[in-house]
């Protein structure tokens, strides 16, 4: 066993934006032992999961996969991808498997083993679990799953731990395409498989999963290398002008969680409370002290579920008139009332996002008095059919122009439309499931395959 291993991560979300090639080449020149990348996130919302589509462009996904594939095969080191195609559904795994096959043909690559696993879970499986008396426990304040919530769900993925990755590595896979999984396990799995401590392995994954987000100055899509030993983890920025500092690495390790010190995965929890950060050299931060606490009893696997709300159209309007801006809430209420006259109180959804007032933070916006000289209003109309959704969005957008405000004497200049029509968007979905299911075998939800590619 090697005394240390190098992990090259070229991108924090494969395909979402193209990998920057120059820093990737620098990383490749450092002779990594693995080239790995996360390709998914629930940051993109429930839509892609529910609709079973990618939000990233296929051309960008191919670009990033091609960079990794060519160099991993040239170096003879494993390439590992998790949460394929943004959401890790079975169709996204199949798409990536086909891309790898196409790349192998394009480059006349010598034979290799391609491993992959699926993460989708059937509604019937969860019905059977509930019928047996087991609870599907809610996370982050959600109640336990009900049959009504399950019925509203169109697609479900289980979030894998290290287990399917380690199984595929043990079976000799040279390239691994993973379904939905925790971000950090993509990196932790090979380290654990090679005998490195679980705590350091999970920390390695936590700090690498977003690539150069753990470096400063800020610059996304640049490569970083994580090096693990039996005693520590070191993280090094590959871009010539970036550094992994105590502040940048510690800050990244603690973000995106309600408790900044805990990282939960299938099988346990990493505790970063006692981590120690040191500046090892100008570009490298050294980390020691994470702990891993195995779960007691059955392994709990997170479930993500998405259900369709309806078809969706979007209208966009701009407002520059100071009086209309001052009375924007009345303008929007007028438009809502006109839609209500047409369609009644329910059976549709109508949402207004007012950029320049509170478009990003909504009711959490601390500045209550609008100070902008102009506003951009995005109107979302959602309904069971395309025809109804289009009309809801159209009325909700155009009726702002006709809002009857006191003291208005003119008939023009209140609202301007970016385009005359409303724009068809992807259907609206909602998260229906943020729960865990207890299993006796953490591999039971993840169907693995290994094939020979020549």
Secondary structure, DSSP 8 states (H G I E B T S, - for coil): --SEEEEEE--SSTTTS---HHHHHHHHHT--SEEEEEEE-GGG-SHHHHHT--SS-HHHHHHHHHHHHHHHHHHT-EEEEEEEEET--HHHHHHHHHHHHHHHHHTT---EEEEEEE-B--HHHHHHHHHTT---EESTT-----HHHHHT-SEEEEEB-SHHHHHHHHTT-SEEE--SB-TTHHHHHHHHHTT--HHHHHHHHHHHTTGGGGSBS--TT--EEEEEESS-EEEEE-STT-B--HHHHHHHHH-SSSSTTEEEETTEEEE-TT-EEEEEETTEEEEE--EEEE-SSSEEEEEEEEEEEEEEEEEEEEE--HHHHHTHHHHHHHHHHHHHHHH-SSSEEEEEEEETTTTTTGGG-S--S---S-EEEEEEEEESSHHHHHHHHHHHHHTTTT---TT---SSSS-EESSSS-EEEEEEEEEEEEEEEEESSTTTT-EEEEEEE-
